[in-house]
Amino acid sequence: MLILFGFLYSTIYWCFGFPTRYRVLIFSFSQNEVARGAWSNKVEFFLSCVGYAVGLGNVWRFPYLCYRNGGGAFLIPYIISLALVGLPAFFMELAFGQFASLGPITIWRACPLFKGIGFASIIISALVAISYNVVIAYAMYFLLVSLVNMDSNVPWATCGNKWNTMYCRTETLKVTSNMNESEKINITLGTMNKTCVEKELTSWGMEWDDLTYNITSTNLTACSFTDKIRTPSDEYFSNFVLGLDQADGIGGIGDLSPKLVAVLLFAWLVIFFSLKKGVKSSGKVIYFTATFPYIVLIILLVRGVTLEGYQKGLEFYLIPKFDKLTDPRVWTDAASQIFYSLGPAFGSLITMSSYNPFNNNCYRDSILVAIINCGTSVFAGLAIFSVLGFMSEVTNRPVQEVAADGPGLVFIAYPEAIARMPYPPIWAFLFFFMLILLGLSSMFAMVEAIISALADEYPRYLRKHKSILTFVVCLVLFVAGLALVTQGGIYVLTLMDAYSGSYSLLFVCFCELIAISWVYGWRRFSEDIELMLGFKPNYYWIGTWTVLAPVFIVAILIASAVRFSPSHYEDHTFEQWAQNCGWGLVALPLFFLFATAAIQLIRYRGFKNATRPEHNWGPALEENKTGKYGHDNMVFEAEGEKDGIKMETGIEVKKNGVSHDSITVHF
């Protein structure tokens, strides 16, 4: 809503609001403009990048993709994807934001035609933040439950609770050849509806004592509900936490869940208080949120490898299956994972680097963050699959049956394993605390991108009221997320997750690469980097920016379209109208991208002017404006009436080393 208001305001202002002679400014200064702020030190920026890149996907997505796509062999396409698209896009955004010290919208002074990329980026960030914080709210609820039950057991450890159904089973036993007849019958009947069995026996004129294993396994299959058996953790999450049994599909999501509304509100309050002073406050919080998850991961890994059967999980996770590399799906999964993990095109990387000193070594930072991100993904997989191996051992099920991704892993499979450990509340507390910190670190960057984008675009009105702006943004996103904390809110969350950060994000990143490397120009961009860092990027960076990364993204888009399947949650595929709403989420940022481009073409009266950097493009601080950005080389351009216009600035202006109180511009 805030983004839409800003977009409409800009449209009216530039196209209809004022006559040409007042609309076109050569440059503008404001003595009352509040400073943007900056990181207190380089460590805060580095940890913020690590916290942003290392998120929930490293824990609930990468390990699952790794085991599904060839175990250790998956690292080959993963590293290639990192080299071809992930790292180049990451470094490009860090360098771009650091050079201009501007947010993701205003920074497109470099190439005004592509200003819509900034609007599209923060819309995508807003949509993803809405659903992402709901997942954090789920983790917060589990954390609170773990604390409350610290002196007993976690409530998802057993069946027989008010939220459980007749299909709940704590053990999944299978018939084996060494069992006697009675044991086989009891195990088979344990997965059957007793009322149904009794009716069948009555119709046959038989008693319970007449049953044999052959009869129960062949003639009573209609009474079996083997495919409906659910674990206690599954029913706890679905029926109690979500209230999904009260919902009627995505078209009947039911009432709000008061407990989830409360924890979602708390989650947004944490975001607000962490960001209300911008990077000055979030930079302090990030010391804890970005580092403590590693301590928890180490603890969970040590605990995991001391559990019975951990080898099963690790073997399943790591043993390479090189034949999988011939499957195109493996390569698209690797490219998508590295892309979404490092997070270009959200506007967050540009925002974080914009608060850096001009000469900060963002080249080194980008490489280190990428390595840490990949290493964390592999390490998290060890901690996860060692516990899933234990789960496979105690439930007598293959690892592939207990493994899952997304919410199914962190809220069902892993909690089920925790419930079977000694002192489960302690391990549950550590696990969900880690999830919360991982999620918050990423949320800080996404929400700060939205706030900084708006504050930089309208600095006179919003920058001096940063706390109020932060509160309004958090409030709007909280209200927008209420549909996701209804009884069927998981359906809405799944739909948003499938569409809001998918095709549109890839396309926006493609446009960003084309805009910077081809329209703004890779030579000019290389010179900007040299001005900052003292050296130009080598041929690897130029080649990936200009050709390899764009081609790779197009290939991902095509492969994703070919492999497209309608969004679904478990076995419930959403109706076509819901899929259409999902495509609307894809189209929303793209509409802003193309509409802004059309407006810019009108405003600048043609493609040539719209693709030329504005007069005020360049380093933010005067001491960094050297070379072609120095005052001696400044070229003033304007359009309007052909008579002289004298603009009184009211402040001292220096040109060619001489002070002026005013500047006369002639057309």
C-alpha positions as CSV (number, residue, x, y, z in Angstrom):
1,M,0.0,0.0,0.0
2,L,2.8,2.4,0.9
3,I,4.7,1.4,-2.3
4,L,1.5,2.0,-4.4
5,F,1.0,5.4,-2.9
6,G,4.6,6.4,-3.6
7,F,4.4,5.1,-7.2
8,L,1.1,7.1,-7.8
9,Y,2.5,10.2,-6.2
10,S,5.6,10.0,-8.4
11,T,3.5,9.5,-11.5
12,I,1.3,12.4,-10.9
13,Y,4.2,14.6,-9.8
14,W,6.4,14.0,-12.8
15,C,3.7,13.7,-15.5
16,F,0.9,16.1,-14.5
17,G,1.7,18.0,-11.4
18,F,3.8,21.0,-12.4
19,P,4.8,23.0,-15.5
20,T,8.0,22.1,-17.2
21,R,10.0,25.1,-16.1
22,Y,9.4,24.2,-12.5
23,R,9.5,20.4,-12.9
24,V,13.0,20.2,-14.3
25,L,15.7,20.8,-11.7
26,I,19.4,20.9,-12.5
27,F,20.2,19.8,-8.9
28,S,18.8,20.3,-5.5
29,F,20.3,20.6,-2.0
30,S,18.5,20.6,1.3
31,Q,20.0,21.9,4.4
32,N,17.3,20.3,6.4
33,E,17.8,16.8,5.0
34,V,18.5,14.2,7.6
35,A,21.7,12.1,7.2
36,R,21.1,8.4,6.1
37,G,23.2,6.9,8.8
38,A,25.9,4.3,8.5
39,W,27.2,1.0,10.0
40,S,29.1,1.6,13.1
41,N,31.9,-0.6,11.8
42,K,32.6,-3.1,9.0
43,V,31.8,-6.1,11.1
44,E,28.1,-5.1,11.4
45,F,27.8,-5.0,7.6
46,F,29.5,-8.3,7.2
47,L,27.4,-10.0,9.8
48,S,24.3,-8.5,8.3
49,C,25.2,-10.0,4.9
50,V,25.8,-13.3,6.5
51,G,22.6,-13.2,8.5
52,Y,20.6,-12.2,5.3
53,A,22.1,-15.0,3.1
54,V,22.0,-17.7,5.8
55,G,18.3,-18.1,6.4
56,L,15.6,-20.7,6.8
57,G,16.3,-22.1,3.4
58,N,19.7,-23.3,4.5
59,V,18.1,-25.5,7.1
60,W,14.8,-26.7,5.5
61,R,15.5,-26.5,1.8
62,F,19.2,-27.3,0.9
63,P,19.5,-30.6,2.8
64,Y,16.4,-32.0,1.2
65,L,17.5,-30.9,-2.3
66,C,20.9,-32.4,-1.7
67,Y,19.7,-35.9,-0.8
68,R,17.0,-35.9,-3.5
69,N,19.4,-34.8,-6.2
70,G,22.4,-37.1,-5.8
71,G,23.8,-36.5,-2.3
72,G,27.3,-35.2,-2.4
73,A,27.1,-35.1,-6.2
74,F,24.6,-32.2,-5.9
75,L,27.5,-30.0,-4.8
76,I,28.9,-30.0,-8.3
77,P,26.0,-28.1,-10.0
78,Y,25.5,-26.1,-6.8
79,I,29.1,-24.7,-6.9
80,I,28.9,-24.1,-10.7
81,S,25.6,-22.2,-10.1
82,L,27.3,-20.2,-7.4
83,A,30.2,-19.3,-9.8
84,L,28.0,-18.4,-12.8
85,V,25.1,-16.5,-11.3
86,G,25.0,-16.4,-7.5
87,L,28.4,-14.7,-6.7
88,P,28.4,-12.3,-9.7
89,A,24.9,-11.0,-8.9
90,F,25.9,-10.7,-5.2
91,F,29.0,-8.7,-5.8
92,M,27.3,-6.5,-8.4
93,E,24.6,-5.4,-6.0
94,L,27.1,-4.8,-3.1
95,A,29.3,-2.7,-5.4
96,F,26.3,-0.8,-6.9
97,G,24.8,0.1,-3.6
98,Q,28.1,1.0,-1.9
99,F,29.1,3.3,-4.8
100,A,26.0,5.5,-4.7
101,S,25.0,5.1,-1.0
102,L,21.3,5.1,-2.1
103,G,18.4,2.8,-1.6
104,P,17.1,0.3,-4.3
105,I,14.7,2.8,-5.9
106,T,16.7,6.1,-5.8
107,I,19.9,4.3,-7.0
108,W,18.5,4.1,-10.5
109,R,19.6,7.6,-11.1
110,A,22.3,5.6,-12.8
111,C,19.8,4.5,-15.5
112,P,16.3,6.2,-15.0
113,L,14.6,3.9,-17.4
114,F,15.1,1.0,-15.1
115,K,13.8,2.7,-11.9
116,G,11.0,0.2,-11.9
117,I,13.5,-2.4,-10.9
118,G,13.6,-0.7,-7.5
119,F,9.8,-0.7,-7.1
120,A,9.6,-4.3,-8.2
121,S,12.3,-5.4,-5.8
122,I,10.7,-3.9,-2.7
123,I,7.3,-5.3,-3.7
124,I,8.8,-8.7,-3.9
125,S,10.5,-8.1,-0.5
126,A,7.2,-7.1,1.0
127,L,5.4,-10.1,-0.3
128,V,8.1,-12.5,0.9
129,A,8.4,-10.8,4.3
130,I,4.7,-11.2,4.9
131,S,4.9,-15.0,4.6
132,Y,8.4,-15.3,6.0
133,N,7.4,-13.7,9.3
134,V,4.5,-16.1,9.7
135,V,7.0,-19.0,9.6
136,I,9.0,-17.2,12.3
137,A,5.7,-16.8,14.3
138,Y,5.2,-20.6,14.1
139,A,8.7,-21.1,15.4
140,M,8.0,-18.6,18.2
141,Y,4.9,-20.6,19.3
142,F,6.8,-23.9,19.4
143,L,9.5,-22.1,21.4
144,L,7.0,-20.9,24.0
145,V,5.4,-24.3,24.2
146,S,8.9,-25.9,24.8
147,L,9.5,-23.4,27.6
148,V,6.2,-24.0,29.3
149,N,6.8,-27.8,29.2
150,M,10.4,-27.7,30.2
151,D,9.7,-29.8,33.3
152,S,7.7,-32.4,31.5
153,N,7.4,-33.5,27.9
154,V,6.6,-31.8,24.6
155,P,2.9,-32.0,23.7
156,W,3.5,-33.5,20.3
157,A,5.2,-36.6,21.7
158,T,2.0,-38.7,22.2
159,C,-1.4,-39.5,20.7
160,G,-4.6,-39.4,22.8
161,N,-4.7,-35.6,23.1
162,K,-7.9,-33.6,22.2
163,W,-6.4,-32.7,18.8
164,N,-5.5,-36.2,17.8
165,T,-7.6,-38.5,15.6
166,M,-8.0,-42.2,15.2
167,Y,-5.2,-42.2,12.6
168,C,-2.5,-41.0,15.1
169,R,0.2,-43.5,15.7
170,T,3.4,-43.2,17.7
171,E,5.0,-46.2,16.1
172,T,4.9,-47.5,12.5
173,L,5.4,-51.2,12.7
174,K,5.8,-53.5,9.7
175,V,5.0,-57.2,9.4
176,T,8.2,-59.3,9.2
177,S,8.7,-63.0,8.4
178,N,10.0,-63.8,11.9
179,M,6.7,-62.8,13.6
180,N,4.1,-65.3,14.7
181,E,0.5,-65.3,13.4
182,S,-0.9,-63.3,16.3
183,E,1.7,-60.5,16.0
184,K,1.0,-60.2,12.3
185,I,-2.8,-59.9,12.9
186,N,-2.4,-57.3,15.6
187,I,-0.1,-55.1,13.5
188,T,-2.4,-55.4,10.5
189,L,-5.5,-54.6,12.6
190,G,-3.7,-51.6,14.1
191,T,-4.1,-49.8,10.8
192,M,-7.8,-50.7,10.3
193,N,-11.1,-49.2,11.2
194,K,-12.5,-51.5,13.9
195,T,-16.1,-50.7,13.1
196,C,-15.6,-51.5,9.5
197,V,-13.9,-54.8,10.4
198,E,-16.7,-55.8,12.7
199,K,-19.3,-55.2,9.9
200,E,-17.4,-57.3,7.5
201,L,-17.0,-60.1,10.0
202,T,-20.7,-60.0,10.7
203,S,-21.6,-60.2,7.0
204,W,-19.4,-63.2,6.7
205,G,-20.8,-64.9,9.9
206,M,-17.3,-64.8,11.5
207,E,-16.0,-63.9,14.9
208,W,-12.8,-61.9,15.8
209,D,-11.2,-65.2,16.9
210,D,-11.7,-66.6,13.4
211,L,-9.4,-64.0,11.9
212,T,-6.2,-65.1,10.2
213,Y,-3.4,-63.0,8.8
214,N,-4.3,-64.0,5.3
215,I,-7.9,-62.7,5.8
216,T,-6.8,-59.4,7.4
217,S,-4.2,-58.7,4.7
218,T,-6.3,-59.6,1.7
219,N,-10.0,-59.5,2.4
220,L,-10.1,-56.5,4.7
221,T,-8.2,-54.0,2.7
222,A,-11.3,-51.8,2.3
223,C,-11.1,-51.1,6.1
224,S,-7.4,-50.2,6.1
225,F,-6.3,-46.6,6.6
226,T,-2.6,-47.1,6.2
227,D,-2.3,-44.2,3.9
228,K,-4.0,-42.0,6.5
229,I,-1.7,-42.8,9.4
230,R,-0.2,-39.6,10.9
231,T,2.5,-39.0,13.5
232,P,1.7,-37.1,16.8
233,S,3.8,-34.2,15.6
234,D,1.9,-34.0,12.3
235,E,-1.5,-33.8,14.0
236,Y,-0.2,-31.4,16.7
237,F,1.0,-28.9,14.0
238,S,-1.9,-29.4,11.6
239,N,-4.8,-29.7,14.0
240,F,-3.7,-27.8,17.1
241,V,-1.2,-25.1,16.0
242,L,-2.8,-24.4,12.6
243,G,-6.4,-25.6,13.2
244,L,-6.3,-27.0,9.6
245,D,-8.9,-29.6,10.4
246,Q,-11.4,-26.7,10.8
247,A,-10.6,-25.2,7.4
248,D,-12.3,-26.0,4.1
249,G,-9.6,-25.6,1.6
250,I,-8.1,-22.3,0.4
251,G,-11.6,-21.1,-0.4
252,G,-12.7,-21.5,3.2
253,I,-9.7,-20.6,5.4
254,G,-11.9,-20.1,8.5
255,D,-11.4,-17.8,11.4
256,L,-8.3,-16.1,12.8
257,S,-6.2,-18.1,15.3
258,P,-5.9,-15.9,18.3
259,K,-2.7,-17.6,19.5
260,L,-1.0,-17.2,16.1
261,V,-2.2,-13.6,15.7
262,A,-0.6,-12.9,19.1
263,V,2.8,-14.4,18.2
264,L,2.7,-12.8,14.7
265,L,2.2,-9.4,16.4
266,F,5.1,-10.1,18.7
267,A,7.3,-11.1,15.8
268,W,6.6,-7.8,14.1
269,L,7.2,-5.9,17.3
270,V,10.7,-7.5,17.4
271,I,11.3,-6.4,13.9
272,F,10.1,-2.9,14.6
273,F,12.2,-2.4,17.7
274,S,15.3,-3.8,16.0
275,L,14.9,-1.5,13.0
276,K,13.4,1.7,14.4
277,K,16.7,3.4,14.4
278,G,17.8,1.9,11.1
279,V,21.2,0.2,10.9
280,K,22.3,1.8,14.1
281,S,19.9,-0.5,16.0
282,S,19.8,-3.5,13.7
283,G,23.6,-3.5,13.5
284,K,23.8,-4.2,17.3
285,V,21.1,-7.0,17.2
286,I,22.8,-8.7,14.3
287,Y,25.9,-9.6,16.5
288,F,23.7,-12.1,18.2
289,T,21.2,-13.2,15.6
290,A,23.9,-13.9,13.0
291,T,26.3,-15.8,15.2
292,F,24.3,-17.7,17.8
293,P,22.7,-20.1,15.3
294,Y,26.1,-21.5,14.5
295,I,26.5,-22.4,18.2
296,V,23.1,-24.2,18.2
297,L,24.0,-26.0,14.9
298,I,27.2,-27.3,16.5
299,I,25.3,-28.5,19.6
300,L,22.6,-30.2,17.5
301,L,25.2,-31.9,15.3
302,V,27.1,-33.2,18.3
303,R,23.8,-34.5,19.7
304,G,22.8,-36.0,16.4
305,V,25.9,-38.1,15.9
306,T,25.5,-39.6,19.4
307,L,22.1,-40.9,18.5
308,E,21.4,-44.5,17.3
309,G,21.2,-44.8,13.5
310,Y,22.7,-41.4,12.7
311,Q,24.9,-43.1,10.1
312,K,21.8,-43.9,8.0
313,G,20.9,-40.3,7.6
314,L,24.5,-39.1,6.9
315,E,25.0,-41.8,4.3
316,F,21.7,-40.9,2.6
317,Y,22.7,-37.3,2.6
318,L,26.3,-37.4,1.5
319,I,27.0,-40.5,-0.6
320,P,27.3,-39.2,-4.2
321,K,25.0,-40.5,-6.9
322,F,26.8,-39.2,-10.0
323,D,24.2,-40.6,-12.4
324,K,21.8,-38.0,-11.1
325,L,23.8,-35.3,-12.8
326,T,22.3,-36.2,-16.1
327,D,18.9,-35.1,-14.9
328,P,18.1,-31.4,-15.8
329,R,16.1,-31.1,-12.7
330,V,19.2,-31.4,-10.6
331,W,20.8,-28.4,-12.3
332,T,17.7,-26.2,-12.1
333,D,17.3,-27.1,-8.4
334,A,20.9,-26.1,-7.7
335,A,20.6,-22.9,-9.6
336,S,17.3,-21.9,-7.9
337,Q,18.7,-22.7,-4.5
338,I,21.9,-20.7,-4.8
339,F,19.9,-17.8,-6.3
340,Y,17.3,-17.7,-3.6
341,S,19.8,-18.3,-0.8
342,L,22.2,-15.4,-1.7
343,G,19.2,-13.2,-2.4
344,P,19.9,-10.8,-5.2
345,A,17.1,-8.6,-6.7
346,F,15.3,-8.2,-3.3
347,G,16.9,-4.8,-2.8
348,S,18.4,-5.9,0.5
349,L,22.0,-6.2,-0.7
350,I,21.9,-2.7,-2.3
351,T,20.4,-1.3,0.9
352,M,22.9,-2.9,3.3
353,S,26.0,-1.9,1.2
354,S,24.6,1.6,0.8
355,Y,25.5,2.2,4.4
356,N,29.1,1.2,3.9
357,P,32.1,3.5,3.7
358,F,32.9,4.3,0.1
359,N,36.2,2.4,0.1
360,N,35.0,-0.7,2.0
361,N,36.3,-3.9,0.4
362,C,32.9,-5.3,-0.8
363,Y,34.8,-7.6,-3.2
364,R,36.3,-9.5,-0.3
365,D,33.0,-9.5,1.6
366,S,31.0,-10.9,-1.3
367,I,33.3,-13.9,-1.7
368,L,33.5,-14.6,2.0
369,V,29.7,-14.4,2.5
370,A,29.1,-16.7,-0.5
371,I,31.5,-19.3,0.9
372,I,30.0,-19.1,4.4
373,N,26.5,-19.4,3.0
374,C,27.4,-22.6,1.1
375,G,29.4,-24.0,4.0
376,T,26.5,-23.4,6.4
377,S,24.1,-25.2,4.0
378,V,26.2,-28.3,4.0
379,F,26.9,-28.1,7.8
380,A,23.1,-27.7,8.5
381,G,22.5,-30.8,6.4
382,L,24.7,-32.8,8.7
383,A,22.9,-31.7,11.8
384,I,19.5,-32.4,10.2
385,F,20.1,-35.8,8.6
386,S,22.0,-37.2,11.6
387,V,18.7,-36.7,13.5
388,L,16.6,-38.0,10.6
389,G,18.8,-41.2,10.6
390,F,17.9,-41.6,14.2
391,M,14.2,-41.1,13.4
392,S,14.5,-43.8,10.6
393,E,16.0,-46.2,13.1
394,V,13.4,-45.9,15.9
395,T,10.4,-45.9,13.6
396,N,11.6,-48.7,11.3
397,R,11.0,-46.5,8.2
398,P,13.5,-45.6,5.4
399,V,15.2,-42.2,5.6
400,Q,13.3,-41.0,2.5
401,E,10.0,-41.5,4.2
402,V,10.9,-39.4,7.2
403,A,12.8,-36.7,5.2
404,A,10.9,-33.6,4.0
405,D,11.5,-30.0,3.1
406,G,9.9,-26.7,4.1
407,P,7.5,-26.6,7.0
408,G,7.2,-30.3,6.9
409,L,10.8,-30.7,8.0
410,V,11.0,-28.1,10.7
411,F,7.5,-28.4,12.2
412,I,6.8,-32.1,11.8
413,A,9.7,-34.4,11.0
414,Y,12.4,-32.8,13.2
415,P,10.1,-32.2,16.2
416,E,9.0,-35.8,15.9
417,A,12.7,-36.8,16.2
418,I,13.2,-34.4,19.1
419,A,10.2,-36.0,21.0
420,R,12.1,-39.3,21.0
421,M,15.3,-37.9,22.5
422,P,16.0,-37.7,26.2
423,Y,14.9,-34.3,27.6
424,P,13.0,-33.2,24.4
425,P,12.0,-29.7,25.7
426,I,15.6,-28.6,25.9
427,W,16.4,-29.7,22.3
428,A,13.1,-28.3,21.0
429,F,14.0,-24.9,22.6
430,L,17.4,-24.8,21.0
431,F,16.2,-25.9,17.6
432,F,13.3,-23.4,17.4
433,F,15.4,-20.6,18.9
434,M,17.9,-21.2,16.1
435,L,15.1,-21.0,13.5
436,I,13.9,-17.8,14.9
437,L,17.3,-16.2,14.8
438,L,17.9,-17.4,11.2
439,G,14.6,-16.0,10.2
440,L,15.0,-12.6,11.9
441,S,18.4,-12.0,10.4
442,S,16.9,-12.3,6.9
443,M,13.8,-10.3,7.9
444,F,15.9,-7.4,9.1
445,A,17.4,-7.0,5.6
446,M,14.2,-7.4,3.7
447,V,12.2,-4.9,5.8
448,E,15.1,-2.4,6.0
449,A,15.2,-2.5,2.2
450,I,11.6,-1.4,2.0
451,I,12.1,1.3,4.6
452,S,15.3,2.7,3.1
453,A,13.9,2.7,-0.4
454,L,10.9,4.9,0.7
455,A,13.1,7.1,2.9
456,D,15.7,7.7,0.2
457,E,13.0,8.4,-2.5
458,Y,11.3,10.9,-0.3
459,P,14.0,12.1,2.1
460,R,12.5,15.5,3.0
461,Y,9.3,13.9,4.3
462,L,10.3,10.4,5.5
463,R,13.9,10.3,6.6
464,K,13.5,12.5,9.6
465,H,10.5,10.4,10.7
466,K,12.3,7.0,10.2
467,S,10.8,5.5,13.4
468,I,7.3,6.4,12.3
469,L,7.9,5.0,8.8
470,T,9.3,1.8,10.3
471,F,6.2,1.4,12.5
472,V,3.8,2.0,9.6
473,V,5.6,-0.5,7.3
474,C,5.6,-3.1,10.0
475,L,1.9,-2.5,10.8
476,V,0.9,-2.7,7.1
477,L,2.8,-6.0,6.7
478,F,1.3,-7.4,9.9
479,V,-2.2,-6.6,8.8
480,A,-1.5,-8.1,5.3
481,G,-0.3,-11.3,7.0
482,L,-3.5,-11.9,9.1
483,A,-4.9,-14.1,6.3
484,L,-2.0,-16.4,6.9
485,V,-2.8,-17.0,10.6
486,T,-6.3,-18.2,10.0
487,Q,-7.2,-21.9,10.4
488,G,-6.4,-22.5,6.7
489,G,-3.7,-19.9,6.6
490,I,-1.0,-22.4,5.7
491,Y,-2.7,-22.7,2.3
492,V,-2.4,-19.0,1.7
493,L,1.3,-19.1,2.9
494,T,2.1,-22.0,0.6
495,L,0.5,-20.2,-2.4
496,M,2.4,-17.0,-1.6
497,D,5.7,-18.9,-1.1
498,A,5.2,-20.6,-4.5
499,Y,4.6,-17.5,-6.5
500,S,5.7,-14.3,-4.8
501,G,9.4,-14.9,-5.0
502,S,9.7,-17.1,-8.1
503,Y,9.4,-16.0,-11.7
504,S,9.2,-12.3,-11.0
505,L,12.4,-12.4,-8.8
506,L,14.3,-14.1,-11.6
507,F,13.1,-11.7,-14.2
508,V,13.9,-8.6,-12.1
509,C,17.4,-9.9,-11.5
510,F,17.8,-10.5,-15.3
511,C,16.7,-6.9,-15.9
512,E,19.1,-5.6,-13.3
513,L,22.0,-7.4,-14.9
514,I,21.1,-6.1,-18.4
515,A,20.6,-2.5,-17.0
516,I,24.0,-2.3,-15.2
517,S,26.2,-4.3,-17.6
518,W,24.8,-3.3,-21.0
519,V,22.8,-0.1,-20.6
520,Y,24.7,1.7,-17.9
521,G,27.7,-0.1,-19.3
522,W,30.1,-2.7,-17.8
523,R,33.1,-0.4,-18.7
524,R,31.6,2.5,-16.7
525,F,30.6,0.2,-13.9
526,S,34.2,-1.2,-13.8
527,E,35.6,2.3,-13.6
528,D,33.2,3.0,-10.7
529,I,34.5,-0.1,-8.8
530,E,38.1,1.0,-9.5
531,L,37.2,4.4,-8.0
532,M,36.1,2.6,-4.8
533,L,38.4,-0.3,-4.5
534,G,41.5,0.7,-6.5
535,F,41.2,-2.0,-9.1
536,K,38.9,-3.0,-12.0
537,P,37.0,-6.4,-12.0
538,N,38.7,-9.1,-14.1
539,Y,37.3,-10.9,-17.1
540,Y,35.5,-13.4,-14.9
541,W,33.2,-10.8,-13.5
542,I,32.7,-9.0,-16.8
543,G,31.9,-12.3,-18.6
544,T,29.4,-13.4,-16.0
545,W,27.7,-10.0,-15.7
546,T,27.3,-9.5,-19.4
547,V,26.6,-13.0,-20.8
548,L,26.8,-16.0,-18.5
549,A,24.5,-14.9,-15.6
550,P,21.7,-13.5,-17.8
551,V,21.8,-16.6,-20.0
552,F,21.8,-18.8,-16.9
553,I,18.7,-17.0,-15.5
554,V,16.8,-17.3,-18.8
555,A,17.6,-21.0,-18.7
556,I,16.2,-21.3,-15.2
557,L,13.1,-19.4,-16.2
558,I,12.5,-21.7,-19.2
559,A,13.2,-24.9,-17.1
560,S,10.9,-23.7,-14.3
561,A,8.1,-23.0,-16.9
562,V,8.6,-26.5,-18.4
563,R,8.5,-28.1,-15.0
564,F,5.6,-26.0,-13.7
565,S,3.1,-27.7,-11.6
566,P,0.1,-26.1,-9.8
567,S,0.8,-25.0,-6.2
568,H,-0.4,-27.5,-3.5
569,Y,-0.2,-28.3,0.2
570,E,0.4,-32.0,0.9
571,D,-2.3,-33.7,-1.3
572,H,-4.5,-30.6,-1.7
573,T,-4.0,-28.9,-5.0
574,F,-5.4,-25.4,-5.0
575,E,-8.3,-24.5,-7.3
576,Q,-7.6,-22.6,-10.5
577,W,-8.9,-19.2,-9.1
578,A,-6.2,-19.5,-6.4
579,Q,-3.6,-20.3,-8.9
580,N,-4.7,-17.2,-10.8
581,C,-4.2,-15.2,-7.6
582,G,-0.7,-16.6,-7.4
583,W,0.0,-15.4,-11.0
584,G,-1.3,-12.0,-9.9
585,L,1.5,-11.9,-7.3
586,V,3.9,-12.7,-10.1
587,A,2.5,-9.9,-12.2
588,L,2.3,-7.2,-9.6
589,P,6.0,-6.3,-9.4
590,L,6.4,-6.7,-13.1
591,F,3.6,-4.2,-13.7
592,F,5.4,-1.6,-11.6
593,L,8.6,-2.4,-13.5
594,F,7.1,-1.8,-17.0
595,A,4.8,1.0,-15.9
596,T,7.7,2.9,-14.4
597,A,9.7,2.4,-17.6
598,A,6.8,3.9,-19.7
599,I,6.6,6.9,-17.3
600,Q,10.3,7.5,-17.5
601,L,10.3,7.4,-21.3
602,I,7.6,10.1,-21.2
603,R,9.4,12.1,-18.5
604,Y,12.8,12.1,-20.2
605,R,11.3,12.4,-23.7
606,G,12.9,9.4,-25.3
607,F,15.0,6.3,-24.8
608,K,18.4,8.1,-25.0
609,N,17.7,10.5,-22.2
610,A,16.0,7.9,-20.1
611,T,19.1,5.6,-20.2
612,R,21.6,8.4,-19.4
613,P,22.7,8.8,-15.8
614,E,21.2,11.8,-14.0
615,H,23.3,14.9,-13.1
616,N,23.4,13.9,-9.5
617,W,24.5,10.3,-10.0
618,G,27.8,9.4,-8.4
619,P,29.4,9.0,-4.9
620,A,27.4,10.6,-2.1
621,L,30.2,12.4,-0.3
622,E,32.1,15.3,-1.8
623,E,35.5,13.8,-1.0
624,N,34.8,10.8,-3.1
625,K,33.7,12.7,-6.1
626,T,36.9,12.5,-8.1
627,G,37.7,11.8,-11.7
628,K,34.7,12.1,-14.0
629,Y,32.5,12.8,-10.9
630,G,34.6,15.8,-9.9
631,H,33.1,19.3,-10.1
632,D,35.5,20.3,-12.9
633,N,33.9,17.7,-15.1
634,M,30.3,18.2,-14.0
635,V,27.9,18.6,-16.9
636,F,24.5,20.2,-16.2
637,E,21.6,19.3,-18.3
638,A,18.1,20.5,-18.3
639,E,15.1,20.9,-20.5
640,G,12.4,23.5,-20.6
641,E,11.9,27.0,-21.9
642,K,14.8,28.5,-23.9
643,D,15.2,31.6,-21.8
644,G,17.6,31.9,-18.9
645,I,16.6,30.7,-15.5
646,K,18.3,31.8,-12.4
647,M,18.0,29.4,-9.4
648,E,18.7,30.8,-6.0
649,T,20.1,27.9,-3.9
650,G,20.4,29.7,-0.6
651,I,23.6,27.8,0.2
652,E,27.2,27.9,-0.9
653,V,27.8,26.1,-4.2
654,K,31.3,25.3,-5.4
655,K,32.2,24.9,-9.0
656,N,35.8,24.8,-10.3
657,G,36.9,25.6,-6.8
658,V,35.1,29.0,-6.7
659,S,32.2,29.6,-4.3
660,H,28.9,30.8,-5.7
661,D,25.7,31.8,-4.0
662,S,23.6,31.1,-7.1
663,I,24.0,29.5,-10.5
664,T,22.6,30.7,-13.8
665,V,21.7,28.0,-16.2
666,H,21.2,28.7,-19.9
667,F,19.4,26.4,-22.4
